Amino acid sequence: MEGFDYSSYGERIADRYDQDLENLGAEEAVAVLGDLAGKGPVLELGIGTGRVALPLAASGLEVHGIDASPAMVGKLRAKPGGQAIKISIGDFGPLTVDRVFSLIFVVFNTFFALLSQAEQAECFLRVAAHLHPGGRFVIEAFVPDPTLFERGQRVSVGQIGLDQVELVVTRHDRVRQTVTSQEIHLSTNGIEFVPVVLRYAYPAELDLMARLAGLSLEARWAGWQRQPFTSESSSHVSVYRRPL
Ligand SMILES: C[S@@+](CC[C@H](N)C(=O)[O-])C[C@H]1O[C@@H](n2cnc3c(N)ncnc32)[C@H](O)[C@@H]1O
């Protein structure tokens, strides 16, 4: 999408993000990440408005973050505890922070915001270089489902209200493994567009990137309750580990 960059989504969604996600709790994710973190410090890639990072920091861990969107980070900073988190503004792909961590994590499909296989593979390498021996990298992501698209397209309907409707229009490129969407919010106040571009990867491709980076798969669940992952699962929480 011409003009789209890593900050586009966050800059457009920041004002409505927390409201849109108010039913998506973070308690279970925070409990699992807290268990995997050891003594810390921990780093979240695409920290956003702090949905996961803030409660994790409140549990006593030293939490760091990276995000490309100043607007999203501004929302985080305005919340209780938001000043205590060390955040870099920029692209998490090249991962240039000057620290090592016991846990690095990227949740809610955000790893797929890196738009090519090369960037994703490079990110795994950079993550591995920023983990303590025995440190972990956790990815939460959807399992790709090309059957959602008919002739490479899809239109889905979100909320419908008396004076508003939400639509999502998407194009699928099965060679690049990209989905390019516009969330369209139509209301009597006007029209808002939230662009989203993702490059998806199957769990097996993520495992190969991990292997190339010297990490191995320690666990894979279908969700934060550590449900068994099966061929029917629509999402996964994958835990990769650097050797001791
Ligand atoms: C879906 S939100 C997730 C926010 C938060 N992790 C959560 O779970 O609520 C994705 C976040 O990743 C950020 N982001 C996307 N691509 C990025 C990139 N390449 N580098 C840094 N941040 C990025 C966006 O600005 C946004 O804040």
The ligand as an SDF file (V2000), in Angstrom:
LIG
                    3D

 27 29  0  0  0  0  0  0  0  0999 V2000
   -1.7460   -4.6380   17.2180 C   0  0  0  0  0  0  0  0  0  0  0  0
   -0.7930   -3.4580   18.0560 S   0  0  0  0  0  0  0  0  0  0  0  0
   -0.3160   -4.4090   19.5110 C   0  0  0  0  0  0  0  0  0  0  0  0
   -0.0070   -3.5380   20.6990 C   0  0  0  0  0  0  0  0  0  0  0  0
    0.2330   -4.3140   21.9930 C   0  0  0  0  0  0  0  0  0  0  0  0
    1.3680   -5.2140   21.8610 N   0  0  0  0  0  0  0  0  0  0  0  0
   -1.0020   -5.1070   22.3730 C   0  0  0  0  0  0  0  0  0  0  0  0
   -0.9290   -6.3360   22.3940 O   0  0  0  0  0  0  0  0  0  0  0  0
   -2.0280   -4.5000   22.6430 O   0  0  0  0  0  0  0  0  0  0  0  0
    0.7140   -3.4230   17.1130 C   0  0  0  0  0  0  0  0  0  0  0  0
    1.7190   -2.4020   17.5950 C   0  0  0  0  0  0  0  0  0  0  0  0
    2.9470   -2.6580   16.9270 O   0  0  0  0  0  0  0  0  0  0  0  0
    3.4770   -1.4410   16.4440 C   0  0  0  0  0  0  0  0  0  0  0  0
    4.3150   -1.7850   15.2680 N   0  0  0  0  0  0  0  0  0  0  0  0
    3.9180   -2.3420   14.1100 C   0  0  0  0  0  0  0  0  0  0  0  0
    4.9690   -2.5740   13.3150 N   0  0  0  0  0  0  0  0  0  0  0  0
    6.0590   -2.1420   13.9820 C   0  0  0  0  0  0  0  0  0  0  0  0
    7.4630   -2.1460   13.7050 C   0  0  0  0  0  0  0  0  0  0  0  0
    7.9730   -2.6470   12.5710 N   0  0  0  0  0  0  0  0  0  0  0  0
    8.2970   -1.6470   14.6370 N   0  0  0  0  0  0  0  0  0  0  0  0
    7.8190   -1.1620   15.8060 C   0  0  0  0  0  0  0  0  0  0  0  0
    6.5060   -1.1560   16.1350 N   0  0  0  0  0  0  0  0  0  0  0  0
    5.6360   -1.6450   15.2330 C   0  0  0  0  0  0  0  0  0  0  0  0
    2.2720   -0.5590   16.1550 C   0  0  0  0  0  0  0  0  0  0  0  0
    2.6190    0.8090   16.1810 O   0  0  0  0  0  0  0  0  0  0  0  0
    1.3380   -0.9690   17.2890 C   0  0  0  0  0  0  0  0  0  0  0  0
    1.5260   -0.1770   18.4210 O   0  0  0  0  0  0  0  0  0  0  0  0
  1  2  1  0
  2  3  1  0
  2 10  1  0
  3  4  1  0
  4  5  1  0
  5  6  1  0
  5  7  1  0
  7  8  2  0
  7  9  1  0
 10 11  1  0
 11 12  1  0
 11 26  1  0
 12 13  1  0
 13 14  1  0
 13 24  1  0
 14 15  1  0
 14 23  1  0
 15 16  2  0
 16 17  1  0
 17 18  1  0
 17 23  2  0
 18 19  1  0
 18 20  2  0
 20 21  1  0
 21 22  2  0
 22 23  1  0
 24 25  1  0
 24 26  1  0
 26 27  1  0
M  CHG  2   2   1   9  -1
M  END
$$$$
